[in-house]
């Protein structure tokens, strides 16, 4: 589990690159997921939002029974954020852990999808001695 988020294959972690109004609650952020990130806030993926101040973040995710929102403020420094631009940046689960801890997540390369395995001929397995 990541921050109480059940880890699953195919879990996407998306960071909205532009700062958002931090007065927004989970419903307002869910609307931004749909309108700006063009994603489904209720699909079980993690969506991270930044404030104008670099020391704050909010993330929302659907845990299967309800929409959850987590807020964090760093006391001594700011989070490392991607450059401000339209759209989102996708992170790996390891990068999410580092970002949430206030560490420099850019030092871990995003993990690519595992290579596809070749198909196994079931008939050959059945006739093997």
ZIKAWO-V419485 format. One record per backbone hydrogen bond with DSSP energy under -0.5 kcal/mol. NH is the residue of the N-H (numbers start at 1). CO is the residue of the C=O. Records with the same first field share a line. If there is no record, write none. Layout:
NH=CO  CO
This chain:
2=5
3=1
5=2
6=4
11=8
13=91
14=12  46
15=89
16=14  48
17=87
20=50
22=20
24=21
29=25
30=26
31=27
32=28
33=29
34=30
35=31
36=32
37=32
39=33
41=39
43=40
46=12
47=60
48=14
49=58
51=53  56
56=53
57=72
58=49
59=70
60=47
61=68
62=45
63=61  66
68=61
70=59
72=57
74=55
79=54
81=79
89=15
91=13
96=92
97=93
98=94
99=95
100=96
101=97
102=98  99
103=98
105=103
107=104
108=105
109=107
122=120
125=121
126=122
127=123
128=124
